[in-house]
């Protein structure tokens, strides 16, 4: 009985040491900040007024995007807690060219290649008090999931 307990303890210690070493090594390879191996679930406020909030789902591994870059993204946009009204895969656009809502530009410009993030966009950074009838009611919060697949520099 004691021998079985001793073996179990040794296996547990081996697992913890190995996991710590592998996670530390992987963290260095991926150049992840802090001590987390994967993204945190903390919410990052991208605007002073809380109009655009970000949660990183998968940290990026590439360069940070810049205004004017051509990006290929996978995305889903939905009413908060509700209906999906837009989605795309490998959709290309120019960052901050004025073609999208302000919340999209604020959110995506905070990302880097390979990153997947969720954004909660307030009406003032979304479709405002007008909405887009009948799809987006007035004063709706929007949830956007975005993954940056490719960044082409536009310079």
C-alpha positions in Angstrom: 0.0 0.0 0.0 2.8 2.4 1.0 4.7 1.5 -2.1 1.7 2.3 -4.4 1.3 5.7 -2.6 5.0 6.4 -3.1 4.8 5.6 -6.8 1.7 7.8 -7.2 3.5 10.7 -5.5 6.6 10.4 -7.7 4.4 10.3 -10.8 2.6 13.4 -9.6 5.8 15.2 -8.9 7.3 14.1 -12.3 4.1 15.4 -14.1 4.2 18.8 -12.3 8.0 19.3 -13.0 7.6 18.2 -16.6 4.5 20.3 -17.2 6.2 23.4 -15.7 9.3 22.9 -17.9 7.4 22.3 -21.1 5.0 25.2 -20.4 7.9 27.5 -19.6 9.7 26.4 -22.8 6.6 26.7 -24.9 5.8 30.1 -23.4 9.3 31.3 -24.4 8.9 30.0 -28.0 5.5 31.7 -28.4 6.8 34.8 -26.7 3.8 35.0 -24.4 3.6 37.7 -21.8 3.5 37.0 -18.1 3.2 33.5 -16.7 0.2 32.3 -18.6 0.6 29.7 -21.3 -2.6 30.6 -23.0 -4.7 33.7 -23.2 -6.3 35.1 -20.1 -10.0 35.5 -19.8 -9.6 39.0 -18.4 -11.4 41.8 -20.3 -9.3 44.6 -21.7 -11.0 47.9 -22.2 -9.7 49.4 -25.4 -11.4 52.8 -25.0 -11.5 55.1 -22.0 -15.3 55.1 -22.0 -15.6 51.3 -22.1 -17.1 51.3 -25.5 -15.0 48.5 -26.9 -13.9 45.6 -24.7 -11.6 42.8 -25.7 -11.0 39.2 -24.5 -8.1 37.4 -26.1 -9.0 33.8 -27.0 -5.8 32.8 -28.7 -2.7 35.0 -28.5 -1.2 36.1 -31.8 2.3 35.1 -32.9 2.9 37.5 -35.7 3.4 41.2 -36.1 0.9 43.8 -34.7 -1.4 45.2 -37.4 -1.1 48.8 -38.5 -3.5 51.3 -40.1 -3.6 50.8 -43.9 -2.7 47.1 -43.7 -4.7 44.7 -45.8 -5.9 41.9 -43.5 -7.6 38.5 -44.2 -9.8 37.6 -41.2 -12.3 35.1 -40.1 -15.1 36.8 -38.2 -18.6 36.5 -36.7 -20.7 39.4 -35.7 -23.9 39.0 -33.5 -26.2 40.9 -31.3 -25.1 40.6 -27.7 -26.2 37.1 -26.6 -28.2 36.6 -29.8 -28.5 36.4 -33.5 -25.5 36.3 -35.9 -25.9 38.9 -38.6 -22.6 38.7 -40.4 -19.8 36.2 -40.8 -16.9 35.6 -43.1 -13.8 33.5 -43.7 -10.7 34.9 -45.4 -12.5 38.2 -45.8 -10.0 40.9 -46.9 -10.2 44.6 -46.0 -8.0 47.6 -45.4 -7.7 48.5 -41.7 -9.1 51.8 -40.7 -10.2 52.9 -44.1 -13.7 53.9 -42.8 -15.6 51.0 -44.3 -16.6 49.5 -40.9 -18.0 50.6 -37.6 -15.7 52.4 -35.3 -15.7 49.5 -32.8 -14.3 47.1 -35.5 -11.4 49.5 -36.3 -10.6 50.0 -32.6 -10.7 46.2 -31.9 -8.9 44.9 -34.9 -6.2 47.5 -34.7 -5.3 46.1 -31.2 -4.5 42.7 -32.6 -1.6 40.8 -34.2 -1.5 38.1 -36.8 -2.8 34.7 -35.6 -4.6 36.3 -32.7 -8.3 35.4 -32.0 -10.3 37.8 -29.9 -13.8 38.6 -28.8 -15.0 42.2 -28.7 -18.0 43.7 -27.0 -18.9 46.9 -28.8 -21.3 49.5 -27.3 -23.9 51.2 -29.5 -21.7 54.4 -29.6 -19.0 52.4 -31.3 -21.4 50.3 -33.3 -24.6 51.2 -35.1 -25.8 53.8 -32.6 -29.4 54.9 -31.9 -30.4 54.2 -35.5 -29.4 50.6 -35.7 -29.9 48.9 -39.1 -33.5 47.9 -39.4 -34.7 45.1 -39.3 -31.4 43.3 -38.5 -29.8 45.4 -35.8 -32.2 47.2 -33.4 -31.4 50.7 -32.1 -28.9 50.9 -29.3 -27.7 47.3 -29.6 -24.5 46.0 -28.2 -22.6 43.8 -30.6 -20.3 40.8 -30.1 -17.6 40.3 -32.7 -15.3 37.3 -32.8 -12.2 37.9 -35.1 -9.2 35.9 -36.0 -6.5 37.6 -38.1 -5.3 35.0 -40.6 -2.9 37.1 -42.8 -1.5 40.6 -42.8 -0.4 42.2 -46.1 1.4 45.5 -45.7 -0.1 48.2 -47.8 3.0 50.3 -48.1 
